Amino acid sequence: ANDVDQAVSPPVENIQLLAENGLLGLTTSRECGGIGAPASVVRKYTEILSAACGTTTFIQGQHQSACTLIAAGKNESLKSELLPVFASGKRIVGVAFAHVRRPGPPILRVSQSADGYIFDGSAAWFTGWGVMTDVLIAGTLPDGNYVYVVIPLKQGEALTATPPMELAAMNATGTVSLNCHELFVPRDRTVKVISPETMQESDSLAVLSVTSQIFGMTTAAIRLLRKNYEKSNSGEVLAAVQAVEAELDLARQAVDFWRENSQLSDYLDNALSVRARCIEMGVRAAHCALTASSGGANMRSHTAQRLFREAMFYTLTAQTDAVRRATLKRLTESSQSAAGGLRNPE
């Protein structure tokens, strides 16, 4: 994982290995050539993979998400055509729709023609350039609704990519911006058309979706702490192991409860609070592993350094405005609590 993290290009071999073992079809139904795994199994798989290699997890997760969205759509011919080849890994699809959540004027506009759509502008975030063959991309229609379509990446000058971004974490994911220049997409490539209100409802139900990655990274931090304890026999390191393990267990319980009770009236407030606590837990766990690893953790190639940067990444990934505010609220409360312990006794 450290070698992957330090590479200048995505881990194509890792993705191919997952494809050869059928795991890129995990979220796709058996009828469409996939495994059709229950959501709980997908979450466990994601956690296991995240504990091993964050970069690989993030890239393949784009593909899994795209397949899930296509399967949930109403375009049956598109499902029949694409899901079997995506499930097999013969073609791999990424997503480019985070930009539709940006405030202000749309950066990727879509106009309609008699038989399709014309995309003009930029999709700010696309992960897996150099791995993916297709993209599920969204843009804003004149009425304010969003249209999602899936197309091959090879579109000539109509669809180009910027050079890969220089990221502090997950730098080897091949993350670029996609530029559309009067890109024509036939109407039969449509996955869905949704309103901003529908997207907000979907975002609310997905608040806890990235916690599996945080749990995996936290598990990796615990493993590293245990290795440090075996070397040092330090009571402080053992205490850190026990504290993080206990917090992780409680975090899993909280996430499971609110994931299963999304119909409750106070679901969203509690789900946002739990998400923020998981983010803080991940950063704390990685910080413990970094601290216990001493000066060697300054090396970019060190496992603790990678985990610390991955923890930062999970703070920002899939960050809606509501998640941002909840995270800041949680961090502010933690800071205020810590400040109380710094006051001089009277």
Secondary structure by P-SEA (a helix, b strand, c coil): ccccccccccaaaaaaaaaaacccccccccccccccccaaaaaaaaaaaaaccaaaaaaaaaaaaaaaaaaaccaaaaaaccaaaaaaccbbbbbccccccccccccbbbbbcccbbbbccccccccccccccccbbbbbccccbbbbbbbbcccccccccccccccccccccbbbbbbbcccccccccccccccaaaaaaaaaaacccaaaaaaaaaaaaaaaaaaaaaacccaaaaaaaaaaaaaaaaaaaaaaaaaacccccaaaaaaaaaaaaaaaaaaaaaaaaaaaacccccccccaaaaaaaaaaaaacccccaaaaaaaaaaaaaaaaaaaaaacccc
